[in-house]
Amino acid sequence: MSVEQYNKLAYVYDYLVQGVDFEEWIEYIEKIILNKGANVKNIADIACGTGNTIIPFASRGYKTAGVDLSLQMLTRAREKTKNKGLSINFYQQDMTELNLPEFYDLITCFHDGVNYLINLNDLKKFFLRVYYHLSKNGMFIFDLNTVSWLSKTSNDTSYLDEPDLTIIWDTSYNHGNNTWHINMLGFLKEENHYIKFKESHMERAYSNLEIKTALNESGLQLLNVFDAFTFSSPELNSIRHFYIAVKK
């Protein structure tokens, strides 16, 4: 993932994901914590973006930290955190070079964050850094867009047209290396003029075997893979999987 990604999109990201119930996401994670009998007091959320998946944890009284590569995304996260009267430590870091000042009972990475690791070696480097930063018996929970869903995405051009924002994007899937590409062109109104921005994003689809192998090599034990927001095994046509691992 390059530092340019999300630089302009940071200003409209919350608008684009306004239909996502992030409180429901965190409630689901708390059910997993309860189900595993884990003692979680502090949490680090990697690829935290504008804070949507770490602010609800802070609101529930956990000691929290958020990590993201994009300074613009973190700026929005800090603003939102301050407005809510909360305290979260934010760090601008590459997830493959994670270097935080403490250890955590739970580390999370949501909303396709792991899919952005295109290189298998980078995936393993990230898992190793997670292992290092977990406390004894600490948990690692993350989600992934699935191979089946990404590979079936169409190559169509789509658009969003609102009074203050227009975004046009096209997507494609490379079956040779299991990567999904999205090219985006946007126009964002600021006062009496529009700002034009272009961004390109790429995600890689990993198989369950690739993830399990990478976790094992890092010292993390895979406990479960669930169909998103359930405690059921993944379906063949699942869109998103949740992985639960623990530090051995």
N, C-alpha and C positions, 0 to 999 in steps of 0.2 A: 504494500500500500504506500503510495507516495504522499508527501506532506501537502501537495496541492489539492488532493481530493478533499471534498467537503469545505474548502475555503469559502466559496461563495454560497454553496448550498446550506451552509450553517445558518444563514440568515432566514431561510425559508423551511428548514428541516422540520421544525415543530409544526408548521402548518401542514406539511405533507404527511406527517404521522399522527395527525390529530384524531384519527379514527381508531388508533391503537389504544387499548385499555391496559396501560402499563401497571396500574394498580392490580389488575387481574394477574399479570405476569408475576408480580412479587408475591401475591397470595399463593400462587402455585408453587413458587420456590419455598415459601414457608411451610407448605404442606409436605414438600420433599424433606425439608430439614426435620420436621416433626416425625415423619415416617422413618427416617434413618436414626432418630434419637441423637442427633448432633447437637453439640453445645456451641452455638454461634453467637459471638459477641461483637466481632469486628469483621467487616466485609470490604473487599476491594473489587470494584467493577471495572473491567478492562474494555477498552473501546466504548467508553461511557457516553460519548457524544455530548449532547446538550443536557445530560443528567437525568433523562427520563427513567432510567432503570436503576439509578443509585439514590435519587432524591426520596422515593418511597421507602427505601430501607432506612434512611436517615430519619424520616418522619416517624418511623416505628421504634426509634431509640437505639439503633445499632450505631456503633462507631464506624465511620465510613470513609472510603477513599475512592476517587475516580481517576482513571487514566485514559488519555486519548492522545493521538498524534497531532490532531488539529487544534491549533491555538484558538481559532475562531469558534470552534465547537465548545471548547473549555470556557471561553469568555462568556458564552451564553449560559453554560451550566453554572458558572459562578454567580451570574446575575440572578438566575432563577433561585439558586440556593439562598442568596442574601435576601431576596424578596420574601422568602418563606420563613426567614428567621432561623435557618438551619446552619449547621457547621459540617462541612465536608472538605477533606483535603484533596485537592486536585493536582495532578502531575501530568505534564506534557512529556510523553515518552513513547518510543517504539515498543510495541508489545513483545517483540522478539528480543528486546534488550531490557526487559523489565528490571528496575532497580529501585525498590521502595524501602523506606526506613524501618519497616517492621514486618512481622509475620501475621497471617490472617487465618481465621477459622473457616472462612469461605471466600473463594475467589470466583467471580462470575464473568461471563463474556456473552453478551446477548445480541440479538438482531443482526445476525449474519457476520458478526465480527471475525469469527474464525474462518469463514468462507473467503475473507479478503486475503488470507495467507495463501498465495498462489503456489509457492514453492514448498514441497514436502519437507525440506530441511528447515525452512522457517517455521513450519508447524511444529516440528520437533523441538526447535529452539524455544518457541513459546511455551510448550508444555514443560520443558526443563526449568524455565524461569518461574512458571506457576508452582512446580514442585518445590523449588527453593523457597518461595515466599509463603508456602502453607505451613501452618503450625502442625504439630503432631496430630494425626487423624483428621486433618483439615480436609474440607470438601471442595471440589471444583465442579461447577455446573455451567454448562454452555449449550447453546443451540446451534444447529446447522440447517441451512437450506439443503434439501436432499438432491441426490443425483437424478432421481426420477422426475422431480418437479422442474429443476433447472433445465434438464435436457429436453423437456417438452415445451419450453417457452417458445413462443412464435417469434419470427423475425420482423414483426410488424413495427410500424412507426405509430407512436401514441402521443397525445398532447393533453395538457391541462391549460385551460384558458380562464383566468380570473381577472377581475378589474385591475389588480395591482401586480399580477404575476402571470406570466406565460412560460410554460416549459414544454419543449418538444424532445422526445427521446426515442431512440431505436435500440432494439436488443437483438442479440444473436448468441448462439451456443456453438462452441467448437467441440465436437465429439472426440477429436484427436487427443486433446489434453484436458477435457472435462471443465472447460472454463466458459463462463457466462459473461458477456460483454454488454455494457450499456453506455451509449453516447448521448449526452444531454446538452441541449442549448436552451438557455433561459433568459428572460427579460424581467427584471425586478424593478418596480417603480419606487423611487425615492424622491419625495417632494415633487418637483415639477419635471423630473427626467427619469429615464429608465437606464438601469445598469444591465449590460449584456454580460452573460457568463457562459463558459463552456466547461464541461467536466466529462471525464471518461472514467468508468468504474469497471472492475473485473472481479468476479468471484470464482472460486474453484469448488467443484463438487467432490467431496470425499466419500468413499465407501465406509461402511461400519468397520470393515476389517482394517482399512488404513488408519482409522482413528484409534481403534483398539491397540494396534501394533505400536503406534506412535506414543500412546499413553503408557503402555507397558515399558517401552524403552526409556521413558523419562522417569520411571519409578512410580507412576500413578496407576492405581488399579481401577478399571472400569467396573462399576457396580451395576448400572442399568442404562438402557437406552429406551426412552419413552416416545410414543407419538405425542406431539406437542399438546401440553396442558391436560394430559391424561396420565394414568398409571398403567396404560396398556402398551403392549409391544408395538413397534412401528408397523404400519400398514404398507403394502407395496406402493401405493400411490400417495403416501404421506408427503406433505409439503415441507414440514419442519420436524426435526427430531431434537429431543433434549437428552444430553449426556450427563451422567452423574458419576464422578470418579472421586477417589479418596487417596490421600497420601499414605503409602504403605508404612 
